[in-house]
Structure formats: C-alpha cells, structure tokens
Amino acid sequence: MRVKIGLKCTECGDINYTTTKNSKTHSEKFEVRKYSPRLKKHTIHKEVKLKS
C-alpha cells in the first residue's frame, strides 16, 4: 500500500516536495537532503503526512 507524503524543510518549514512510499516495507520516517528554493541551498527535508 503506497501513501502520499510531503517533504518538509527543517529550516524554513515549507513543504517543497511530494512523493509516495510503501508503508509496509518502510515504516520509519523518511529523511533526505533536498534543495530548498526559498533558502537557495540544500537542507534536510523530513516526511510529513498530506491531506488526501
């Protein structure tokens, strides 16, 4: 079962990216370094739930 998630910047708080993940095989929170357009640099983005 795939669920939609958003990737929220830890520094500015914006949800800059959306993706899906398989909740059965990856139960832990997703965390990745992505580009933040507001800050114009790469920052850590953490998984948040999206309203579906």
Beta strands, then each sheet from edge to edge (+ up, - down):
strand 1: 2-9
strand 2: 15-22
strand 3: 31-36
strand 4: 41-49
sheet 1: 2+ 1- 4+ 3-
end
